[in-house]
Every structure is written in structure tokens, then in C-alpha cells.
Amino acid sequence: MFRIFQANTFFLAIIAIISLMRTVNAESPATLTVVVNGLHHKKGQVCLRVYSSEKGFPDSNTSEIQSGCTQITGSSVKKQFSGLKPGTYAVAVVDDQNGDHKLNKDFFGIPKEGFGISKNPTVSISTGTPKFRDASFLLKKNTTINIDMKYSLDP
């Protein structure tokens, strides 16, 4: 009887450990790699912002959860953001030619610099600025996304 109790206790302990390992693995931080394609300039910098909610997306420089700029060295650049919790994210990108870390717009609100948004949504006068829900994606594990730069509005 005592051996059966020991065996049951052992198996329960193994099941508990496996459950804990699954829980820990489910919450492991992930790395997001963003590849920005179609750059028109060979110098300057590309600035990227990662957002976890619609708050401030895509223009705010204070509501993103991670951000960073990388020097342009060719027609594409790559930037990694690590330590992200599993969740829903969207990314905004600017070909920042004047070094002010923001997307410059004209009097009518039309971008004067290259820009890009995750999931590459249509950006036109009729669609307006993309919403978080149209640009967001689910991040559960290490992921790479591609963003195409735009230097004018879509037709």
C-alpha cells in the first residue's frame, strides 16, 4: 500500500512539473525582427516604433513599448526588438532623412518622408491613417515581419 502511495505521489509530482514547464514556456519573451524593404535613400536612418495597443498608433513617440533607429546601408534594413511578451503588436516605420525621429507631414497631413506600417495596409486619402486593428499581428514566438516603405499615398 505504501509503495502505491509513493508511486502515485511520484506521478503527480511529474505531472505538476510538466504543467509548470508548459506555463513557463507559454509566457517566454519573444524577439520581433522587422525587415524594412524598398528604401529610396542610401543614407540617413530608419526609425521604428512597436506598439501594443491603439493608444498613439502610429504617430506618437511616447506611447510605443519599444523603439529604435538604424542606419540605412542599402535598400533594406533589419532591426530586432527582444523581450516582448506574447501579445498583439503593430509597427510604424519612418525613413527619417532629417534626423528628427518623426514622420514629417505637409499642411494637409500627407507624409513628406517615407513611411511603412506592419501588414502593409493601403494608405490613401480615402482610407486615412491606418488603425491599430488593421496593422496588428499576434506575436507568440520569435517572428520576422516585412514592411514595405511607401513614399507616396496609395491610389
BAKOL-393688 format. One line per 3 residues: their letters; for each residue y, z, x of N, C-alpha, C, O. Coordinates in steps of 0.2 Angstrom, whole numbers, plus 5000, padded with zeros to 4 digits. Layout:
<sites>
a	Y/Z/X/Y/Z/X/Y/Z/X/Y/Z/X ~ ...
</sites>
This chain:
<sites>
mfr	4994/5000/5004/5000/5000/5000/5006/5000/5004/5011/4996/5003 ~ 5006/5004/5010/5012/5004/5014/5013/4998/5017/5019/4996/5018 ~ 5008/4994/5019/5009/4988/5023/5012/4982/5018/5016/4978/5020
ifq	5010/4983/5012/5013/4978/5007/5020/4980/5006/5024/4975/5006 ~ 5022/4986/5006/5029/4988/5005/5033/4985/5012/5038/4983/5011 ~ 5030/4986/5018/5033/4984/5024/5034/4976/5023/5039/4973/5025
ant	5029/4972/5021/5029/4965/5021/5034/4963/5016/5038/4958/5017 ~ 5035/4966/5010/5040/4964/5005/5047/4966/5008/5051/4962/5007 ~ 5048/4971/5011/5054/4973/5014/5056/4968/5019/5062/4966/5020
ffl	5051/4966/5024/5052/4961/5029/5055/4954/5026/5059/4951/5028 ~ 5051/4952/5020/5053/4946/5017/5060/4946/5014/5063/4941/5014 ~ 5061/4952/5011/5068/4952/5008/5073/4952/5013/5079/4949/5012
aii	5072/4955/5019/5077/4955/5024/5078/4948/5027/5084/4946/5028 ~ 5073/4944/5027/5073/4937/5030/5077/4933/5024/5082/4929/5026 ~ 5076/4934/5018/5080/4930/5013/5087/4932/5013/5091/4928/5012
aii	5088/4939/5014/5095/4941/5014/5099/4938/5020/5105/4936/5020 ~ 5096/4937/5026/5099/4935/5032/5100/4927/5031/5105/4925/5033 ~ 5095/4924/5028/5096/4916/5027/5102/4915/5022/5106/4911/5023
slm	5103/4919/5017/5108/4919/5012/5115/4920/5015/5120/4916/5014 ~ 5115/4925/5020/5121/4926/5023/5123/4921/5028/5129/4919/5028 ~ 5118/4918/5031/5120/4912/5036/5122/4906/5032/5127/4903/5034
rtv	5120/4905/5026/5122/4899/5022/5129/4901/5020/5133/4896/5020 ~ 5131/4907/5018/5138/4909/5016/5142/4908/5022/5148/4905/5021 ~ 5141/4910/5028/5145/4909/5033/5146/4902/5035/5152/4900/5036
nae	5141/4898/5035/5141/4891/5036/5145/4887/5031/5149/4882/5033 ~ 5145/4889/5025/5149/4886/5020/5156/4887/5021/5160/4883/5019 ~ 5159/4892/5024/5166/4894/5025/5168/4892/5032/5174/4894/5034
spa	5164/4888/5036/5166/4887/5043/5172/4882/5043/5173/4878/5039 ~ 5177/4884/5047/5183/4879/5048/5181/4872/5050/5176/4871/5053 ~ 5185/4868/5048/5184/4861/5049/5189/4858/5053/5195/4860/5053
tlt	5188/4852/5057/5193/4848/5060/5194/4842/5057/5190/4838/5055 ~ 5201/4840/5055/5203/4834/5052/5206/4830/5058/5210/4832/5061 ~ 5203/4824/5059/5205/4819/5063/5209/4813/5059/5206/4810/5055
vvv	5215/4812/5061/5219/4807/5057/5220/4801/5062/5223/4802/5067 ~ 5218/4795/5060/5220/4789/5064/5225/4785/5060/5224/4784/5054 ~ 5230/4784/5064/5236/4780/5061/5236/4773/5063/5236/4772/5070
ngl	5235/4768/5059/5235/4761/5061/5241/4757/5059/5244/4759/5055 ~ 5242/4752/5063/5247/4747/5061/5254/4749/5063/5259/4747/5060 ~ 5255/4752/5069/5261/4754/5071/5265/4748/5074/5262/4744/5077
hhk	5271/4747/5072/5275/4741/5074/5279/4743/5081/5280/4738/5084 ~ 5279/4749/5083/5283/4751/5089/5278/4753/5094/5273/4755/5093 ~ 5280/4752/5100/5276/4754/5106/5278/4760/5110/5275/4762/5114
kgq	5284/4763/5107/5287/4769/5110/5289/4773/5104/5289/4771/5098 ~ 5291/4779/5106/5293/4784/5101/5287/4789/5099/5283/4790/5103 ~ 5287/4792/5093/5282/4796/5091/5280/4796/5084/5284/4793/5080
vcl	5274/4798/5082/5272/4798/5075/5271/4805/5074/5268/4809/5077 ~ 5274/4807/5068/5274/4814/5066/5269/4815/5060/5270/4811/5055 ~ 5265/4820/5059/5260/4820/5054/5261/4827/5051/5262/4832/5055
rvy	5260/4828/5045/5260/4834/5041/5254/4835/5036/5253/4830/5033 ~ 5251/4840/5037/5245/4841/5032/5247/4847/5027/5249/4852/5029 ~ 5246/4845/5021/5247/4849/5015/5241/4851/5011/5236/4847/5011
sse	5241/4857/5009/5235/4860/5005/5237/4860/4997/5233/4862/4994 ~ 5243/4858/4996/5245/4858/4989/5251/4854/4987/5253/4851/4992 ~ 5253/4853/4981/5258/4848/4980/5265/4851/4982/5270/4847/4982
kgf	5265/4857/4983/5272/4860/4985/5275/4857/4991/5272/4857/4997 ~ 5280/4853/4990/5284/4850/4996/5281/4843/4998/5284/4840/5002 ~ 5275/4841/4995/5272/4835/4997/5276/4829/4995/5278/4829/4989
pds	5278/4824/4999/5276/4823/5006/5282/4824/5010/5281/4822/5016 ~ 5288/4826/5008/5294/4826/5012/5296/4833/5015/5299/4833/5020 ~ 5293/4838/5013/5295/4845/5015/5293/4846/5022/5287/4844/5024
nts	5297/4849/5026/5295/4851/5033/5294/4858/5034/5293/4861/5039 ~ 5293/4862/5028/5292/4869/5028/5286/4871/5024/5284/4877/5024 ~ 5283/4867/5020/5278/4869/5016/5271/4866/5018/5266/4867/5015
eiq	5271/4862/5024/5264/4860/5026/5261/4866/5029/5264/4871/5031 ~ 5254/4865/5030/5250/4870/5033/5249/4869/5041/5248/4874/5044 ~ 5249/4863/5043/5249/4861/5050/5253/4855/5051/5253/4850/5046
sgc	5256/4854/5056/5259/4848/5058/5260/4847/5065/5258/4851/5069 ~ 5262/4841/5067/5262/4839/5074/5264/4832/5075/5263/4828/5071 ~ 5267/4830/5081/5269/4824/5083/5265/4822/5089/5263/4826/5093
tqi	5264/4815/5090/5260/4812/5095/5264/4806/5098/5266/4802/5093 ~ 5264/4805/5104/5267/4799/5107/5264/4793/5105/5258/4792/5105 ~ 5267/4787/5104/5265/4781/5102/5263/4778/5109/5267/4777/5114
tgs	5257/4775/5109/5254/4772/5116/5251/4765/5114/5249/4762/5119 ~ 5251/4763/5108/5248/4757/5106/5249/4756/5099/5254/4758/5096 ~ 5245/4752/5095/5246/4750/5088/5243/4755/5084/5243/4755/5078
svk	5239/4760/5087/5237/4766/5083/5237/4772/5087/5237/4772/5093 ~ 5237/4778/5084/5237/4784/5087/5232/4789/5083/5230/4787/5077 ~ 5230/4794/5086/5225/4799/5083/5227/4806/5085/5230/4807/5090
kqf	5227/4810/5079/5229/4817/5080/5224/4821/5076/5221/4820/5071 ~ 5222/4827/5080/5217/4832/5077/5220/4838/5074/5225/4841/5078 ~ 5218/4840/5069/5220/4847/5066/5214/4851/5065/5210/4849/5061
sgl	5214/4856/5068/5207/4861/5068/5209/4867/5065/5214/4869/5063 ~ 5203/4870/5063/5204/4877/5060/5205/4877/5052/5208/4882/5049 ~ 5204/4871/5049/5206/4870/5042/5200/4873/5038/5194/4872/5039
kpg	5202/4877/5033/5197/4880/5028/5195/4874/5023/5199/4869/5022 ~ 5188/4874/5021/5186/4869/5016/5191/4869/5010/5193/4874/5008 ~ 5193/4863/5008/5198/4863/5003/5200/4856/5002/5198/4851/5004
tya	5206/4855/4998/5209/4849/4996/5215/4848/5000/5219/4853/5000 ~ 5216/4842/5003/5222/4841/5008/5225/4834/5007/5221/4830/5004 ~ 5231/4833/5009/5234/4827/5009/5238/4827/5016/5241/4832/5018
vav	5239/4821/5018/5243/4820/5025/5248/4815/5024/5248/4810/5020 ~ 5254/4817/5026/5260/4812/5026/5262/4811/5034/5262/4815/5038 ~ 5264/4804/5035/5265/4802/5042/5271/4798/5042/5273/4795/5038
vdd	5275/4799/5048/5281/4796/5049/5281/4793/5056/5280/4796/5061 ~ 5283/4786/5057/5285/4783/5063/5292/4785/5065/5297/4782/5063 ~ 5292/4791/5068/5299/4794/5070/5302/4791/5076/5301/4794/5081
qng	5306/4786/5075/5309/4782/5080/5315/4786/5083/5317/4785/5088 ~ 5319/4790/5079/5325/4793/5081/5324/4801/5083/5328/4804/5085 ~ 5317/4803/5083/5316/4810/5085/5318/4816/5081/5318/4821/5083
dhk	5320/4814/5074/5322/4820/5070/5316/4823/5066/5318/4828/5062 ~ 5310/4821/5067/5304/4824/5064/5304/4823/5056/5301/4827/5053 ~ 5308/4818/5053/5308/4817/5046/5308/4810/5044/5310/4806/5049
lnk	5307/4808/5038/5307/4801/5036/5314/4800/5034/5317/4803/5029 ~ 5318/4796/5037/5325/4794/5035/5325/4789/5030/5321/4784/5030 ~ 5329/4790/5025/5329/4785/5019/5336/4783/5018/5341/4786/5020
dff	5337/4777/5015/5344/4775/5013/5347/4778/5007/5344/4782/5004 ~ 5352/4775/5005/5356/4778/4999/5352/4778/4993/5352/4783/4989 ~ 5347/4773/4992/5343/4773/4986/5336/4777/4987/5332/4776/4982
gip	5335/4780/4992/5329/4784/4993/5323/4779/4996/5318/4782/4996 ~ 5325/4773/4999/5320/4769/5001/5319/4771/5009/5324/4771/5013 ~ 5313/4771/5011/5312/4773/5018/5315/4768/5023/5314/4762/5022
keg	5318/4771/5028/5321/4767/5034/5316/4767/5040/5317/4763/5045 ~ 5311/4771/5040/5306/4771/5045/5300/4770/5042/5298/4771/5036 ~ 5295/4769/5047/5288/4768/5045/5285/4774/5042/5287/4780/5044
fgi	5281/4774/5037/5278/4780/5034/5271/4778/5032/5269/4772/5031 ~ 5267/4783/5031/5260/4782/5028/5258/4789/5025/5260/4794/5026 ~ 5253/4788/5020/5250/4793/5016/5243/4793/5016/5240/4787/5016
skn	5239/4798/5016/5232/4798/5015/5230/4795/5009/5233/4795/5004 ~ 5224/4792/5010/5221/4787/5004/5225/4781/5003/5224/4777/4999 ~ 5230/4780/5007/5234/4774/5007/5236/4771/5000/5235/4766/4998
ptv	5240/4775/4996/5241/4773/4989/5247/4768/4989/5251/4768/4994 ~ 5248/4765/4984/5253/4760/4983/5260/4764/4982/5260/4769/4979 ~ 5265/4761/4986/5271/4765/4986/5276/4759/4985/5277/4755/4989
sis	5279/4759/4979/5284/4754/4977/5289/4757/4972/5289/4763/4971 ~ 5294/4753/4971/5300/4756/4966/5297/4758/4960/5299/4763/4957 ~ 5292/4755/4957/5289/4756/4951/5284/4763/4951/5284/4767/4946
tgt	5281/4763/4957/5276/4769/4957/5280/4775/4960/5278/4781/4958 ~ 5285/4774/4964/5289/4780/4967/5285/4783/4972/5280/4781/4975 ~ 5287/4789/4974/5284/4793/4979/5277/4795/4977/5276/4798/4971
pkf	5272/4795/4981/5265/4797/4979/5265/4804/4978/5268/4808/4981 ~ 5261/4806/4973/5259/4813/4971/5253/4815/4975/5249/4811/4978 ~ 5253/4822/4976/5248/4825/4980/5241/4823/4977/5236/4822/4981
rda	5240/4823/4971/5234/4821/4967/5231/4814/4969/5225/4813/4969 ~ 5236/4810/4970/5234/4803/4972/5233/4802/4980/5230/4797/4981 ~ 5235/4807/4984/5234/4806/4991/5229/4811/4994/5227/4811/4999
sfl	5227/4816/4989/5222/4821/4992/5215/4819/4992/5213/4815/4989 ~ 5212/4823/4997/5205/4822/4998/5201/4829/4999/5205/4833/5001 ~ 5195/4829/4998/5191/4835/4999/5189/4836/5006/5186/4831/5009
lkk	5190/4841/5010/5188/4842/5017/5183/4848/5016/5184/4854/5015 ~ 5176/4846/5018/5171/4851/5018/5169/4852/5025/5166/4858/5027 ~ 5169/4847/5029/5166/4847/5036/5171/4843/5041/5176/4840/5038
ntt	5170/4843/5047/5174/4838/5051/5174/4831/5048/5169/4828/5047 ~ 5180/4829/5048/5181/4822/5044/5186/4818/5048/5191/4821/5051 ~ 5186/4812/5048/5191/4807/5050/5193/4803/5045/5189/4800/5041
ini	5200/4802/5044/5203/4798/5039/5207/4793/5043/5210/4794/5048 ~ 5208/4787/5040/5213/4782/5042/5219/4781/5038/5218/4781/5031 ~ 5225/4781/5041/5231/4780/5037/5234/4773/5040/5235/4773/5046
dmk	5236/4769/5035/5239/4763/5037/5247/4764/5036/5249/4766/5031 ~ 5250/4762/5042/5258/4763/5041/5261/4757/5037/5258/4752/5037 ~ 5266/4759/5034/5270/4754/5029/5277/4754/5032/5280/4759/5034
ysl	5280/4748/5033/5287/4748/5035/5291/4745/5030/5297/4744/5031 ~ 5288/4744/5024/5292/4742/5018/5288/4745/5012/5283/4746/5012 ~ 5292/4745/5006/5288/4746/5000/5283/4741/4998/5284/4735/5000
dp	5278/4743/4994/5273/4738/4992/5277/4734/4986/5281/4736/4983 ~ 5275/4728/4985/5277/4724/4979/5276/4727/4973/5278/4724/4967
</sites>
